Amino acid sequence: MVANTIIITAEFSFKGETYKPTLTLDLDTLMQQHNAIPALYPLLAEQNNIDNYSYEYEVLESTEIAFSEPTGLAKSCFVNNTFDMEAYGQLWQQQQILVQLKPLLKSQLNIDDIEQHPALRSVLLAACQLTKKQHIINSFE
C-alpha cells in the first residue's frame, strides 16, 4: 500500500533572514490520531523548532502554506498546487471502511477488488453514511 503523504512549506522573512520551514506530513498517522488533519502551522513550527509564542511564529502564521509532492490518496486531492484537506479526509474515511469490509466482500461475495464493482462500492459507502447519520440522530433523541 502506498503511503499517503504531502510536503508543506512556508517561506517567510524574519529579522532580515529568509526561513523556509518544511515538513512531510504522514497523512495516515494524522488521520488515525485526530480523525482529521489538524492545524498545520503548529505542526510546521514544532518540527522546525519555531516557538508557538514567538514573533517568528506570528510571521509564519501570516504566510500561506504551500503543498507539494503528494503521494497515495493525497494525489487525487491536489489540484493546481492546492490540497483539499476536507476531500482527503472523506476519501481516507471511505478507504478505511472499504478495508474493513474487504474480508466480508471476499467471503460472502468472492470479491477481491471492490474497485472493479463501482456500483456496489457506491452502495456500500452510501449505506455506511446513512448508518453514521442515523447514529448521530439517535444520539440526540
Secondary structure, DSSP 8 states (H G I E B T S, - for coil): ----EEEEE--EEETTEEE--EEEEEHHHHHHHHSS---HHHHHHHHTT--TTSHHHHHHHTS--EEE---GGGGGGEETTEE-HHHHHHHHHHHHHHHHHHHHHHHHH--S-GGG-HHHHHHHHHHHHHHHHHHHHHHH-
